[in-house]
């Protein structure tokens, strides 16, 4: 009997290609409603956002956060079995969303089922589930949070069930994320014949020295929780294709992954200063896709470490690397926020899978955290 596995299979069978929830939240409410949870939906722009809560007296607001949407499967003929037909092979369960993150959601639900049945507790338990985490995420978690914030709802603790583990369940928890800042730069020049250098202004040659400076710059030194801020160029383009034409413009797309030692405003100012120092004519559009956050040692991280140790014998590493997740919206809301979930090795890949033997322990880890934070007399 493995209720987490059973629920996971039910969810994988629903092809919830982002941002389609494909009925996953209804499946979750079929489990949560009998426990007394009430559901509210903050749907917008084709995105399903479920806010389900259960209150027992005065106590902390504890949020389980997750997403039902999955990334595209890629070529179906390269999957060993159909991505939306949950399939067991050699101790692994295969399917799109198996690791990212329908196993996390399933384990949260079964953890809450046992916790509510077995424990004398106080506080509010909540699920914040979106169907747009893998897409633009505009109408997902941040949209729901805006509605809740307007009512004065502020959580104390949040667990995001993203695949955080590295090689063994519980070996790593995500306690922060770097910020992500994109810049789209257009360097302006003057198009003309390559044979007449005095009549043209070459934006490539203009930008060359600035690029060298951007590449060599030490933005910060990082800190105990974060690696140093990094600058990368993802796209660069100029030229008409002809060999005898100086292009009129150069377009560059770049990204900062930045730590809590830097700010978006500070990085922007430094880039503008470098461009201005070389007297480059340009336009520059910025897009901030997430501020960095860090959950310092506290009640949640201590409960998480203790629950993981009790279940697995491992002491989890505090980790802040990797890509962004909805924790970027939840942490600034005011909650101590950590991401705890299964091994992340296969996420977004063909033949995505999760270890079946990790499912019940993951559920018990979530339950152990709830018990440490919400049980009466603890
Ligand atoms: Zn995910």
Boltz pocket constraint, residues with backbone or C-beta under 6 A from the ligand:
constraints:
  - pocket:
      binder: B
      contacts: [[A, 67], [A, 100], [A, 101], [A, 133], [A, 162], [A, 163]]
      max_distance: 6.0
